[in-house]
Amino acid sequence: MRDIYLDFNASTPVAHEVADIMRRALETGHGNPSSGHWAGVPARQMVEHARTQVADPLGCAPQEIVFTSGGSEANNHALKGVFFASGKERPHFITSSAEHPAIVAPLRFLERLGAQVTWLPVDGTGMVDPDDLRRAITGDTVLVTIMHANNETGTIQPIAECAAIAREHGVRFHTDAAQSVGKIPTRVDELGVDLLTMAGHKFHAPKGVGALFIRDGLQLEPFIHGAGHESGRRAGTESAMLTAALGVAASLASDLGPMERVQVLRDRFWDALKNAFGDRVVLNGHPERRLPNTLNVAFVGRVGAEILVAMPEVAASTGSACHSGRDQLSPVLEAMGTEPQVGMGAIRFSLGRTTTANEIDHVVTRLRRVLS
Ligand SMILES: Cc1ncc(COP(=O)(O)O)c(C=O)c1O
C-alpha cells in the first residue's frame, strides 16, 4: 500500500486550484501592490480580491482582514496588539489550559512584561466551563483568548457562549480558529468574536500565510512597524502569490459539504478500532463536540510513538505535530487529566478531504497486526 497521510491537522497538501493561482500570480503579479503603475495594479487587485475571498467564510468585511505569515503571527498580533494598546500596567488575560503553543508562548512572554494571565481548567473532554470564565473576569481583563477547536483532540469550545460572557463585561474576545476553518462553521458574528486567527496551511494553502480578523473599530498596536501596508496594521510588502493562494483556499474551505463524508469515515474508523481493541483503546476529546476529521485515540499501556514507528507508511501524530518527537505526555492531555499510561499511547489521526475508506481499512489492519 502506498503512503497514507492522516495528519491533516498538522498540515494539508496545497490544492490544485491554489497552486494554479500561485503560478498565475508569480507570472503576472510581480509588481509592488502599493505601486500605482501598470505593474502594481494587477498585484494590488489580486491582494484585494483575496481579501474578499478570505472574509467570505468568516462573514466579515474585507477591511477587517489583515494578512499574516500564518497562525502563529496572527495569534502574536492579537495578544501583543491588545497588550500594548491597553495602556494598562498589568492587563489581565484569560485563556484555557489546552491552548496551542502559539497562544501559550506569547502569553508567557507578556507575563514577563507585566501581564496577568488566568489559565482556565478544562474537563476530561478538553472543554472549558463558561461559568469559570465568568468568575475569572476582573476590572483589569482586556482579552479572553480561547481556541475554537483543539489541534490534538478536535474538541470544540463553547465559543459563542464564552464570547457573550466577555461581551457582557465589555471585554474583547479572540479565538484561534487555525484548526476550524474549512472543517466547521467559523462566522465571526455567530461566534461573537472580535479577533480570529486563521492559518492557510491547515486548509490547503501553502505554509507561510494566514490572516487575523480584527473587528472594525478595535485598535491594536501594529505587529510589525514600518510602512503603511495593511492599513498601517502590519508592515511589509504584500505577496500577491501568498495572499491569492489564501483567497482561493478560503473559497474552497467555505464549502463544508466534503466534511460530512470525512466525518462518516472518521466514525467508521473509530467503530473499527473499538471492535478490534475493546477497552484497550480510549477516545481522547469530546465524543460529539469535536472536529469532524479528528480521531485522537490512546492505546492503553502502549507508546503511541512506537506504534507509528512500526507502521512507517502511515503519517499521523502523537501529541501535536508542531512539537512532535518528544516523549512527554502532551500538555493538552495532561490538562484534561489523562493518566500517563493512557495518554502516552495516544495517536492523533486527522483525516482530510482526500482520505479514502481503503486507507482507513488499511490502517486498522496494520494496527491489529502491530498491537497483537
Ligand atoms: C491551533 C493552532 N494554532 C496555531 C497554529 C500555528 O499556525 P502556523 O503554523 O500557521 O504558524 C497551529 C499549527 O499547528 C495550530 O494548530
PDBQT file of the ligand as one rigid body, heavy atoms in Angstrom, charges set to zero:
ROOT
HETATM    1  C1  LIG A 401      -4.462  25.671  16.895  1.00  0.00    +0.000 C 
HETATM    2  C2  LIG A 401      -3.244  26.171  16.185  1.00  0.00    +0.000 A 
HETATM    3  N1  LIG A 401      -2.900  27.453  16.318  1.00  0.00    +0.000 NA
HETATM    4  C3  LIG A 401      -1.819  27.964  15.687  1.00  0.00    +0.000 A 
HETATM    5  C4  LIG A 401      -1.032  27.181  14.890  1.00  0.00    +0.000 A 
HETATM    6  C5  LIG A 401       0.176  27.781  14.244  1.00  0.00    +0.000 C 
HETATM    7  O1  LIG A 401      -0.069  28.072  12.899  1.00  0.00    +0.000 OA
HETATM    8  P1  LIG A 401       1.163  28.343  11.873  1.00  0.00    +0.000 P 
HETATM    9  O2  LIG A 401       1.833  27.023  11.726  1.00  0.00    +0.000 OA
HETATM   10  O3  LIG A 401       0.492  28.800  10.614  1.00  0.00    +0.000 OA
HETATM   11  O4  LIG A 401       2.010  29.376  12.477  1.00  0.00    +0.000 OA
HETATM   12  C6  LIG A 401      -1.351  25.831  14.729  1.00  0.00    +0.000 A 
HETATM   13  C7  LIG A 401      -0.478  24.941  13.919  1.00  0.00    +0.000 C 
HETATM   14  O5  LIG A 401      -0.268  23.808  14.265  1.00  0.00    +0.000 OA
HETATM   15  C8  LIG A 401      -2.495  25.312  15.384  1.00  0.00    +0.000 A 
HETATM   16  O6  LIG A 401      -2.853  24.039  15.254  1.00  0.00    +0.000 OA
ENDROOT
TORSDOF 0
